[in-house]
Amino acid sequence: MTDIEADDRLITIATIWNRPELLTFVAMLDAYDIPVFISGEWHASVEPISVALGGHEVKVPVSFVEQATALNAALAARTSH
């Protein structure tokens, strides 16, 4: 495996079960210009299917993992009371 191939890997940074929460989180990552990929995005437009698929895995390129996880942690800190 070359260095270029290693940099193309997608890393799962979250698994989200709730579609509105998923779309909000993805919009935040997009606002920070972080490329994001969602497993099962087109298969689950309703809640029961999201559960059947095991949730949606949110994936980012390995070079964006640190930035994306920091944003996720900051969001979690602001929303947990």
Phi, psi and omega in degrees: 000131178275169178298323181296316178296321180297323181288345181273357182295146174257134181245132176285123180253346179196153169239122185239133183265336186261119185299314178299321177296319178302309183295326177293315180297316179296321178297322178296314179299318179298321179297333178264016179058037176261118178297134184224143179232138184240124176286137178069018184304317185270353181268343188230096176255000177227153185305311185303325180290324177301319179292317180297328179278356182084024182086180178251126175275127176264122184238144176227156175300148184306328182288349180250001185301313182299313180295316182293318180290328176295318177296318179298317179295319178295320178294317180298321180294324181284331186262344179268130182237000000 
